[in-house]
């Protein structure tokens, strides 16, 4: 599910936008670690051992003089339940690019 989170950093107004969450095979992230080392840790932390969910979070920064968008979204390659929602979520927050 796409989510937004507003926060301030000094005088800057920031908006974090979760554009999508995609599942990847967990072996992609633990290429140099034996399963018997990482699987117990994942189970202890209520995580699955087959796939890992990776959020794609973008950051909109309003400095008061400039507006900056750090886009780490997945765009047209999205496959989650709310793919490529960056622009609609920005609009919903009153931000037009």
Secondary structure, 3 states (H helix, E strand, C coil): CCEEEEEEECCEEEEEEEEEEEEEEHHHCCCCCCHHHHHHHHHHCCCCCCEEEEEEEEEEEECCCCEEEECCCCHHHCCCCCCCCHHHHHHHCCCCC
